[in-house]
Amino acid sequence: MTEPVRLWGARFRSPPSEALMNLSRSPANYFRLVPEDLMSSVAHARELMRAGILTEAEAEEIIAALKAIGKDWRAGRIAPSPADEDVHTFLERMLKDRLGPLGGKLRAGRSRNDQAANDLKLHLRSAARRLASHVLALQDALITQAEQHRDTLCPGFTHLQPAQPVTFAQQLLAHAQGFSRDIDRFRDFDRRAARSPLGAAALAGSAIALHPELSARELGYDAPCENSIDAVGSRDHVAEFLFVTAMLGVNLSRLAEEVFLWSSKQFRWVDLDDGYATGSSIMPQKKNPDIAELTRGRAARLIAVLNGVLVALKGLPFAYNRDLAEDKWASFEAIDTLELVLPAMAGMIATMKVDRERLAEQATEGFTLATEVADWLSQNGVPFSEAHEITGALVRYCEEKAIDLSELTPADLAAVDARLGPGVLPRLTPEAAVAARTGYGGTSPVRVGEQIERLKRTVEAQRHWAESA
């Protein structure tokens, strides 16, 4: 094996201190960028052939060696040594092991600055599709549950107080719509990230690699970055990726919060499958929604890493600074967190059992039909400000009589206000209340069914993007 490779240091009179190297060396999980660095190196070898630095035979030999290194990496036959400062030094050492001095030719015309920016950008573009696929599995679970409960009545809440009857499908689909926007945000990120940093070299561009547009196309980008300094010194695409993951984490946390409530003994709306719940070490009767709790906790991590990168970026001068190495830690933390959370959440939602009768019983608790009275009065010519007051008085009347709105008689109505006619009584059922909400996006089962079909089409288009190379 060759001696450890160091990509810098010729002008120094003494080697780096152990303390420096301990701080400077990449953590082990940064070496996950080996595949991206190999892809970039293959493209760069072709660029060096175009520049006349490599002959066609030399380029082919280097490319074959890079592909063999990749195969050995995937099989676990090679690994970084403690002396390898980063993925770039590791792979140059591997190349020199196999090709001798020829392996050292590949470094011409590029810098770790554009390599590092390029490797992570490639990794994030791939991760965006992979994470979107996980979100789509959760979407599938939500849609399947919604299809089963488009007619299931339940109370809708504002301020965590019963407000109006809705369908349980509508409540599930509210979360699905948020996740749909999260996937669209991944797509938007990917579109803006489709510019290659390769060819920017240290900061000024390369005097050797003069056709970065060809390397960009080979690596799946739309074009190279417009400005070489921006290419190596900017990480707003990382911040954008982390915002998408943080927003996704927030949306997951909101769903998790509702699962706590739905599965509680106070609500008793759903029963979680045993495979997606845990117990207590001391209380044998407990069945805990730990997936939801862990998801809520991990959302805090996703917010924290976004904040960390924004703080690291806010005061950086000129092109590349080593502060930018924080981009990898933050990105990997976000990706790893979501790749654990999303499959667990999808499984929990897919397998939960919904208690339709319990939901229907609660649909009218807390006078959730009061708005139907006010709407009926308004539709019969009473100014809504007055209708609101009349309905409030009717609710007080029901509280004093200890009856529900559905139990009112024509005499009860007349006792509150002469404008409350018996024609309002057919409106005082949760079925009627839900059926009346027929506007676009409303909770009427017919509209919910249409929403499901539109969402299915959206999901299929998103799946096509997520599965594309």
WOLIN-V636592 format. One record per pair of residues at least 12 apart in sequence whose C-alpha atoms are under 10 Angstrom apart, sorted by the first residue. I is the first residue (numbers start at 1). J is the second residue. Records with the same first field share a line. If there is no record, write none. Layout:
I: J  J
This chain:
1: 93  94  96  97  98
2: 93  94  95  96  97  98  100
3: 83  93  96  97
4: 81  82  83  84  85  89  90  92  93  94
5: 83  84  85  88  89  90  91  92  93  94  96
6: 83  84  85  86  88  89  90  92  93
7: 85  86  88  89  92  107  111  112
21: 83  84  85
22: 82  85
24: 85  86  322  325
25: 82  83  84  85  86  87
26: 82  84  85  86  87  325  328  329
27: 85  86  328  329
28: 80  81  82  86  87
29: 328  329  332
30: 86  87  120  328  329  332
31: 79  80  86  87  88  90
32: 87  120  123  332
33: 86  87  88  116  119  120  122  123  328
34: 69  70  73  74  86  87  88  90  91  119
35: 66  67  69  70  71  73  74  87  119  122  123
36: 70  87  115  116  118  119  120  121  122  123  219
37: 66  70  87  88  91  115  116  118  119  120  122  123
38: 63  66  67  69  70  87  88  91  119
39: 63  66  67  70  119  122  218  219
40: 115  118  119  122  198  215  216  218  219
41: 62  63  66  88  91  92  106  107  110  115  198  215
42: 59  60  62  63  64  65  66  67  106  215  218  219
43: 63  198  212  214  215  216  217  218  219
44: 59  63  106  107  108  109  110  198  199  209  212  214  215  218
45: 58  59  60  61  62  63  66  105  106  107  108  209  215
46: 59  60  62  63  106  209  214  215  218
47: 59  106  109  199  208  209  210  211  212  214  215
48: 105  106  107  108  109  110  208  209  210  211
49: 209
50: 208  209  210  211
51: 109  207  208  209  210  211
52: 208
53: 105  106  108  109  208  209
54: 102  105  106  108
58: 99  102  103  105
59: 102  105  106
61: 99  102  103
62: 95  98  99  102  103  105  106
65: 94  95  96  98  99  103
66: 91  92  94  95  98  103
68: 95  98
69: 91  94  95  98
70: 91
78: 94
79: 91  94
80: 93  94
86: 112  116
87: 112  116  119
88: 107  111  112  115  116
89: 112
91: 103
92: 104  105  106  107
108: 201  206  207  208  209
109: 198  199  200  201  202  205  206  207  208  209  210
110: 198  199  200  201  202  203  205  206  207  208  209
111: 198  199  200  201  202  203  205  206  232
112: 201  202  232
113: 197  198  200  201  202  203  231  232  233  319  320  321  322  324
114: 196  197  198  199  200  201  202  203  205  228  229  231  232  233  320
115: 197  198  199  200  201  202  232
116: 197  198  232  324  325  328
117: 196  197  198  200  231  232  233  234  235  238  320  324  325  327  328
118: 195  196  197  198  199  200  216  219  231  232
119: 196  197  198  328
120: 238  327  328  331  332
121: 190  193  194  195  196  197  235  237  238  241
122: 190  193  194  196  219  220  221
123: 328  331  332
124: 186  189  190  193  237  238  241  242  328  331  332  335
125: 186  187  189  190  191  193  194  220  221  241  469
126: 190  466  468  469
127: 186  241  331  332  335  339  466
128: 183  185  186  187  189  190  241  244  245  335  466
129: 183  186  187  190  462  463  464  465  466  467  468  469
130: 335  339  466  467
131: 183  186  245  335  336  338  339  342  466
132: 179  180  182  183  184  185  186  187  342  462  463  465  466  467
133: 183  342  462  463  464  465  466  467
134: 338  339  340  341  342  343  344  345  346  466
135: 176  179  180  182  183  248  252  338  339  342  343  345  346  459  463
136: 176  179  180  183  342  346  459  460  462  463  466
137: 342  343  345  346  347  350  459  463
138: 176  179  342  343  344  345  346  347  348  349  350
139: 172  173  175  176  177  179  180  346  349  350  455  456  459
140: 176  346  349  350  456  459
141: 172  176  345  346  347  348  349  350  351  352
142: 169  171  172  173  174  175  176  346  349  350
143: 169  172  173  176  350  452  453  455  456  459
144: 169  172  349  350  452
145: 168  169  172  173  349  350  351  352  353  354
146: 167  168  169  170  171  172  173  176  448  449  452
147: 168  169  172  173  448  449  452  453
148: 168  169  354
149: 167  168  169  170  171  172  354  356  445  448
150: 166  167  168  169  170  171  172  173  443  444  445  446  447  448  449  452
151: 166  167  168  169  170  356  431  434  435  443  444  445  446  448  449
152: 166  167  168  169  170  354  355  356  357  359  360  363  431  445
153: 165  166  167  168  169  170  356  357  358  359  360  361  362  363  364  430  431  434  443  445
154: 166  167  168  169  170  171  269  356  357  358  359  360  361  362  363  364  365  430  434
155: 167  168  171  359  360  361  362  363  364  365  366  368  430
156: 168  170  171  362  363  364  368
157: 171  368
161: 366  368
162: 362  363  364  365  366  367  368  369
163: 363  364  365  366  367  368  369  370  371
164: 363  364  365  366  367  368  369  370  371  372  430  433  434
165: 360  362  363  364  365  367  368  369  429  430  431  432  433  434  443
166: 363  368  430  431  433  434  435  437  442  443  444  445
167: 359  360  363  430  431  434  435  442  443  444  445  448
168: 269  354  356  359  360  443
169: 443  445  448  449  452
170: 441  442  443  444  445  447  448  449  451  452
171: 258  443
172: 255  349
173: 448  451  452  455
174: 255
175: 251  252  254  255
176: 251  255  452  455
177: 451  455
178: 247  248  250  251  252
179: 247  248  249  251  252
180: 248  455  458  459  462
181: 244  247  248
182: 244  245  246  247  248  249  251
183: 244  245  248  459  462  463  465  466
184: 244  458  462
185: 240  241  243  244  245  247  248
186: 240  241  243  244  245  466
187: 462  465  466
188: 240  241  244
189: 237  238  239  240  241  243  244
190: 221  237  240  241
191: 221  222
192: 222  237  240
193: 221  222  225  236  237  238  240  241
194: 216  217  219  220  221  222  223  224  225  237
195: 213  216  217  220  221  222  223  224  225  226  231
196: 212  213  215  216  217  219  220  221  222  223  224  225  226  231
197: 212  215  216  221  223  224  225  226  227  228  229  230  231  232  233
198: 211  212  213  215  216  219  224  225  228  231  232
199: 211  212  213  215  216  224  225  228  231  232
200: 212  224  225  226  227  228  229  230  231  232
201: 228  229  231  232
202: 228  229  231  232  233  319  320
203: 227  228  229  230  231  232  233  318  319  320
204: 227  228  229  230  231  232  319
205: 227  228  229  231  232
206: 228
211: 224
212: 224  225
213: 225
220: 469
228: 319
229: 318  319  320
230: 318  319  320
231: 319  320
232: 318  319  320  321  324
233: 313  316  317  318  319  320  321  324
234: 313  316  318  319  320  324
235: 309  310  313  324  327
236: 309  310  313
238: 306  309  310  327  328  330  331
239: 305  306  307  308  309  310  313  327  330  331
240: 306  310
241: 306  331  334  335
242: 302  303  304  305  306  307  309  310  327  330  331  333  334  335
243: 302  303  305  306  307  310
244: 302  306  334
245: 299  302  303  305  306  331  334  335  337  338
246: 298  299  300  301  302  303  304  305  306  307  334  338
247: 299  302  303
248: 299  302  303  338  342
249: 295  296  297  298  299  300  301  302  303  334  337  338  341  342
250: 295  296  298  299  300  302  303
251: 296  299
252: 292  295  296  298  299  338  341  342  345
253: 292  293  294  295  296  297  298  299  300
254: 292  295  296  299
255: 292  295  296  345  349
256: 289  290  291  292  293  294  295  296  345  349
257: 292  293  295  296
258: 292
259: 271  272  289  291  292  293  348  349  352
260: 288  289  290  291  292  293
261: 289
262: 354  355  359
263: 287  288  289  352  353  354
264: 287  288  289
267: 358  359  362
268: 354  355  358  359
269: 352  353  354  355  356  357  358  359  360  362
270: 349  352  353  354  355  356  358  359
271: 287  289  351  352  353  354  355
272: 287  288  289  348  349  350  351  352  353  354
273: 287  289  347  348  349  350  351  352  353
274: 287  288  289  348  351  352
275: 347  348  351
276: 288  289  290  291  292  344  345  347  348  349  351  352
277: 289  290  291  292  348
278: 290  291
289: 348
291: 341  342  344  345  347  348
292: 341  344  345  348
294: 341  344
295: 337  338  340  341  342  344  345
296: 341
298: 334  337  338  340  341
299: 334  337  338  341
301: 330  333  334  337
302: 330  331  333  334  335  337  338
303: 334
304: 330  334
305: 326  327  329  330  331  332  333  334
306: 327  330  331  334
307: 330
308: 326  327  330
309: 323  324  325  326  327  328  329  330  331
310: 327
312: 324  325  326  327
313: 326  327
360: 430  431
363: 429  430  431
364: 404  405  406  428  429  430
365: 404  405
366: 395  404  405
367: 395  398  399  403  404  405  406
368: 404  405  428  429  430  433
369: 395  404  405  406  427  428  429  430  432  433
370: 388  391  392  394  395  405  428  433
371: 387  388  391  392  428  433
372: 391  424  425  427  428  429  430  432  433  436
373: 387  388  390  391  392  394  405  420  424  425  427  428
374: 386  387  388  389  390  391  392  420  424
375: 387  388  391  424  427
376: 420  421  423  424  425  427
377: 390  391  419  420  421  423  424
380: 419  420
381: 419
382: 419
387: 419  420
390: 416  417  419  420
391: 416  417  420
393: 416  417
394: 408  412  413  415  416  417  420
395: 416
396: 416
397: 412  413  415  416
398: 412
404: 428
405: 425  428  429
406: 425  426  427  428  429  430
407: 425  428
408: 422  425  428
409: 421  422  425
410: 422  423  424  425
413: 425
431: 444  445
432: 444
435: 447
